[in-house]
């Protein structure tokens, strides 16, 4: 997640611009669970394609 760029966009309407370090931390906190969920989804699709999906 590009939190720094998002904060720059929100600064146009009066929001704060976050520091680089804080944006890296927030991006990691948001990105790690999103990456894990997406990897599980891809694994599920691979299992379905192989016919080994156990619903």
Secondary structure, DSSP 8 states (H G I E B T S, - for coil): --HHHHHHHHHTTT-----HHHHHHHHHHHHHHHHHHHHHHHHHHHHHHHT----
